[in-house]
Amino acid sequence: AQSVTQLDSQVPVFEEAPVELRCNYSSSVSVYLFWYVQYPNQGLQLLLKYLSGSTLVKGINGFEAEFNKSQTSFHLRKPSVHISDTAEYFCAVSGLTGGGNKLTFGTGTQLKVEL
Amino acid sequence: GAVVSQHPSRVICKSGTSVKIECRSLDFQATTMFWYRQFPKQSLMLMATSNEGSKATYEQGVEKDKFLINHASLTLSTLTVTSAHPEDSSFYICSARARGTGELFFGEGSRLTVL
């Protein structure tokens, strides 16, 4: 079984400042890792994913995340945020065996970008 | 990009009635659809996995007779909450896995309020 912890429920940040949204996971098997974004009244949209290979993954809208196996983390970062980045961000994990199609989500982090 | 549409987006019903929520993949065929439930400030919890033309696989603790899932075609899955009670009030989200690419797309969610 897998679990995901998003330590911050809310992250306020000023526009053009950098941001990091934290995600830690636990799993007894190797995993795939994902970050999704949910804008108000919209569905979840995939930001980026780590399947294998380079531990630094670049996604849409200038976001990137780094897979750190020793720390079981997959933190999401953006060097300079924009007002339009205000949204809910979900980290998710799926196991490579047995439940490969099933995603386990974190509780989400509300990113609020202020002027 | 690929679109998954849920209908209705919001529904209010009386206790004891049944409510049907539809999940449609608008421009692709979905071999598998997933239904999630999301409580305020909590994770998306997987309820069931449905494959076209076969019975849904429910997660532990999810009542099959309470949450009826039908996946009659490659573009439509329905979730029926039978004899709804106030504790069934929640945000229900579906996702669809695209045939061929295997990419996962999410619907906008349906908010159910049972009075």
Interface residues (C-beta under 8 A of the other chain):
Chain A: V4 S9 Y36 N41 Q42 G43 L44 Q45 L46 F90 N101 K102 L103 T104 F105 G106 T107 G108
Chain B: V4 Q6 S9 T32 F34 Y36 K41 Q42 S43 L44 M45 L46 T49 I93 S95 R97 E103 L104 F105 F106 G107 E108 G109
